[in-house]
């Protein structure tokens, strides 16, 4: 799956116009909102696929560590 399959939507609308907003939403969904909603752990298996294939070299492990600091 390629990042372009996430945004913009098929009709060309992008609900978050700034890249920072899109990155924040993705990580908050995986590491915060999912946990709050289902109370059964983060939505991450720890496989590292997202780290290997991220086209802009974002390491979710570093992001999670930074989020834990707040």
Protein Blocks (a to p, Z undefined) as FASTA:
>chain_A
ZZklmpccfkopafblbfklmmmmmmmmmmmmmmmmnonopadehlommmmmmmnlpafk
lmmmmmmmZZ
